[in-house]
Amino acid sequence: MNDKMTLIQYAIEKYEKEEVLVEKLKNILPEKDIQRNLDTLIGTQRVRRIGPEILQNNRSHTELPNLPEHLKPLLEKI
């Protein structure tokens, strides 16, 4: 798993609403990268959609990866 996906998974912990999540992550990543990584996370069942706008880490299927030290400041920014 790459750093972008890890960052997105931890951001989902902070912001479950997809619209808010994308807005916050746009300060760090291009929107195209955000959508592509969300699609990959959903496709691999690491993240699931609950209704039309809520995202949730699928902890029953997989655990959150460890957050690398160099990503912690980015996560705090959002």
N, C-alpha and C positions, 0 to 999 in steps of 0.2 A: 504494500500500500504506500502511496506517495504522500508527501507532506500536505499537499492541497486537500486530499481526502481526509486526512487526519484532522486538519484544521477545521474543515467543514463539519466533521462529526462532533467535535467539541463545541463548535458554534451552535449546532442544533441543541446541545444541552442548555445553552443560554437562551436561545430564541427558537421556539417551536414553530411559529408561524413563518411559512415559506417567504412571504413578501417581506417581512421584517428581516429575516435572515439574509436574503439576497441584498437588501439595501445596506445592511451592516458590512457584509463581505465585499461589496463593490469598492469600498475604500482600500482594499488590499488586493483583490483579484478581479480580472475582467469578468463581466457577466457571463460570457460564453464559457469560460472555464468553470464557473460556479455551476451553471446548468449541466454541463457535461459530466462533472464530478458527481453532482446529485443524481443524475440518471444512472451512472455507474454504481453508486452506493445503493440505490433502490434496486437495480437489476441484480446485484450480488446479494441482496437481502440483508445488507448491513444497516440500512435505513428503510423505514416503511412510512407510507402515507396513511394518515388517519383523516378521512374526509378530504375535501378539496384543498385545504390550506395548511394542515398541520403535518409536520414531519417529526419522526421520533426514531431514535436509535433502536435497532432491533436487538436488544440485549439478550433475548431468549435464543437468538440464532448465533450471535457473535458478541464478543466483548469489545469494549473500546480499546484501541491500541494505546500504548504509552505515548504521552505527549512529549516530544523532544524539547529540550531546553530552549532551542532557538525559536520555537513556535510560541512559547509562553508569552513573550511581549506582544506578539501579534494578536493573540487571543484576548489579552487585556485591553488592546486598542478598540476592539469591537465590543 
